[in-house]
Amino acid sequence: MKPQLSYPDLVKAFTRFRDAEPEPKGELVHDSAFTLLVAVVLSAQATDRGVNKATEPLFAAARTPEAMLALGEEGIAEHIKSIGLFRNKAKNVLKLSRILVEEYGGEVPSSRAALVALPGVGRKTANVVLNSWFKMPAQAVDTHIFRVGNRTGIAPGKDVIAVERAIEDHVPAEFQLHAHHWLILHGRYTCTARNPKCGACVLGDLCCNEGKTA
């Protein structure tokens, strides 16, 4: 496992991320906590672009838990059938909508424990909602962040929970809110799994990856 970058190097790294993109945002289209929650649930094993294409007509038909219940499982499935595992996802969206209506007055709860208790919602999904909507410095570690964290030394860890903890423990507080967005975007477009664009990387002098490319 790579060594953890030092505090001064983390400050340099995230200052560069911030200079390049002061207000990074996720790429899933949403306009409420509920539409964000549904979009993230649908994004498992699917691209953001594919999810956005499916949710445009879905959210036109149902933007609230109550409306989603009225649409029904088959109605939801019809809108999202272009997404992998769409039938199971339709069931989860319907179930979580019912729970939100019956237990939370139609509102999305703002605690991780309450969110992960919803069907189809794991820790990563909960953290996305907490961070992007409720502005809590929660770190949603996906494959991109896991790769970047370990490859660069920004947040090394043997599993996603360890990487999440490394970000929370080591990244300076001023960068915590946007940390996971910067890392996702960096992993998606620069520090890619294959053929990383090391020559264009803002972290070139800080990264401890031994296999840098030109």
C-alpha positions in Angstrom: 0.0 0.0 0.0 1.2 3.5 -0.9 2.2 5.8 2.0 -0.2 8.5 3.0 0.6 11.9 1.5 1.8 14.5 4.1 -0.5 17.3 5.3 1.5 19.9 3.3 1.2 17.8 0.1 -2.5 17.3 0.7 -3.0 21.1 1.0 -1.1 21.5 -2.3 -3.1 18.8 -4.0 -6.5 20.1 -3.0 -5.6 23.7 -3.6 -4.8 22.7 -7.2 -8.1 20.9 -7.5 -9.9 23.9 -6.1 -8.1 26.3 -8.4 -9.1 24.2 -11.4 -12.7 23.6 -10.4 -13.8 25.8 -7.4 -17.4 24.4 -7.2 -17.3 20.8 -8.5 -20.7 19.1 -8.8 -21.9 15.6 -9.5 -23.2 14.8 -13.0 -26.5 13.3 -12.1 -29.4 15.7 -13.0 -31.7 16.4 -10.0 -33.5 19.3 -8.4 -34.5 17.9 -5.0 -33.2 15.5 -2.3 -35.7 13.0 -3.6 -34.8 13.2 -7.3 -31.1 13.0 -6.3 -31.8 9.9 -4.1 -33.6 8.2 -6.9 -30.9 9.1 -9.5 -28.1 7.7 -7.3 -30.1 4.5 -6.6 -30.5 4.0 -10.3 -26.8 4.8 -11.0 -25.6 1.4 -9.6 -23.8 -0.4 -12.5 -24.9 2.4 -14.9 -23.4 5.5 -16.3 -24.5 9.0 -15.2 -25.3 9.8 -18.8 -27.6 6.7 -19.1 -29.3 7.5 -15.8 -29.9 11.1 -16.8 -31.4 10.0 -20.1 -33.8 7.7 -18.2 -34.7 10.1 -15.3 -35.7 13.0 -17.6 -39.0 11.4 -18.6 -39.3 9.6 -15.2 -39.0 12.9 -13.2 -41.4 14.6 -15.7 -44.0 12.0 -14.6 -43.1 11.7 -10.9 -40.9 14.2 -8.9 -42.1 13.3 -5.4 -42.5 10.1 -3.4 -46.3 10.4 -3.6 -46.2 10.8 -7.4 -43.8 7.8 -7.7 -46.2 5.6 -5.7 -49.0 6.7 -8.0 -46.9 5.8 -11.0 -46.4 2.3 -9.7 -43.7 -0.3 -10.2 -44.6 -1.0 -13.9 -44.7 2.7 -14.6 -41.3 3.3 -13.1 -39.9 0.2 -14.8 -41.1 1.5 -18.2 -39.2 4.7 -17.8 -35.9 3.1 -16.7 -35.8 0.0 -18.8 -32.7 1.2 -20.6 -30.8 0.9 -17.3 -29.2 -2.3 -16.1 -31.2 -4.2 -13.4 -34.1 -1.9 -14.0 -36.8 -4.2 -12.6 -35.1 -4.6 -9.2 -34.4 -0.8 -9.2 -38.0 -0.1 -10.0 -39.0 -2.2 -7.0 -36.6 -0.4 -4.7 -37.7 3.1 -5.9 -41.3 2.2 -5.2 -40.4 0.7 -1.8 -38.3 3.6 -0.7 -41.0 6.1 -1.9 -43.6 4.3 0.3 -41.3 4.4 3.3 -40.6 8.1 2.8 -44.3 8.8 2.6 -45.3 6.6 5.5 -42.4 7.3 7.9 -40.9 10.7 6.9 -43.8 12.7 5.7 -42.6 12.5 2.1 -39.2 14.1 3.0 -35.8 12.5 2.5 -34.1 12.1 5.9 -30.8 13.7 6.5 -29.0 11.0 8.6 -26.9 8.2 7.2 -28.6 5.6 9.4 -32.0 6.6 8.1 -30.9 6.7 4.5 -29.1 3.3 4.5 -32.2 1.7 5.9 -34.1 2.5 2.7 -34.3 -0.2 0.0 -31.5 0.1 -2.6 -29.5 2.6 -0.6 -26.0 1.7 0.6 -23.4 3.8 2.4 -22.1 5.3 -0.8 -25.5 6.4 -2.0 -26.3 7.8 1.4 -23.0 9.8 1.4 -23.8 11.3 -2.1 -27.1 12.6 -0.8 -25.7 13.9 2.4 -22.9 15.6 0.6 -24.5 16.9 -2.5 -27.9 18.0 -1.1 -27.4 18.4 2.7 -23.9 19.8 2.4 -22.5 17.4 4.9 -18.7 16.6 4.4 -19.5 12.9 3.7 -17.2 11.0 1.3 -18.9 8.8 -1.2 -16.1 6.4 -2.2 -16.6 4.8 -5.6 -14.2 2.9 -7.9 -12.7 6.2 -9.1 -11.9 7.5 -5.6 -10.6 4.1 -4.5 -8.2 4.0 -7.4 -7.1 7.7 -7.1 -6.8 7.5 -3.3 -4.5 4.4 -3.5 -2.6 5.3 -6.7 -1.7 8.8 -5.6 -1.4 8.4 -1.8 -4.1 10.9 -1.2 -6.2 8.4 0.7 -4.7 4.8 0.7 -6.8 2.0 2.1 -7.5 -1.7 1.6 -11.2 -1.2 1.1 -13.7 1.7 0.4 -14.4 2.2 4.1 -10.6 2.6 4.8 -10.3 5.1 1.9 -13.3 7.0 3.2 -11.8 7.1 6.7 -8.4 8.2 5.2 -10.1 11.2 3.4 -12.0 12.2 6.6 -8.9 11.8 8.8 -6.2 13.4 6.6 -7.8 15.9 4.1 -7.8 19.4 5.6 -11.3 20.6 6.8 -11.5 23.4 4.2 -11.5 20.8 1.4 -13.8 18.2 2.9 -17.1 19.3 1.4 -15.9 18.9 -2.2 -13.2 16.3 -1.7 -15.1 13.4 -3.2 -16.3 15.3 -6.2 -12.7 16.5 -7.0 -11.4 12.9 -6.7 -14.2 11.4 -8.7 -13.7 13.9 -11.6 -10.0 13.4 -11.4 -10.4 9.6 -11.6 -13.0 9.8 -14.4 -11.2 12.2 -16.7 -7.4 12.2 -15.8 -6.3 9.4 -13.5 -8.2 6.8 -15.5 -7.9 3.1 -14.8 -6.2 2.5 -18.1 -3.8 4.9 -19.7 -3.9 7.6 -17.0 -3.1 11.1 -18.4 -0.2 11.7 -16.1 1.3 14.3 -18.4 -1.8 16.5 -17.9 -2.2 15.8 -14.2 -2.0 18.7 -11.7 -0.6 16.3 -9.1 2.4 15.1 -11.1 5.0 16.2 -8.6 3.0 15.0 -5.6 1.7 11.6 -6.8 3.6 8.6 -5.5 2.5 6.3 -8.4 5.5 4.5 -9.7 3.9 3.7 -13.1 3.4 7.2 -14.3 2.8 7.7 -18.1 4.0 10.5 -20.3 
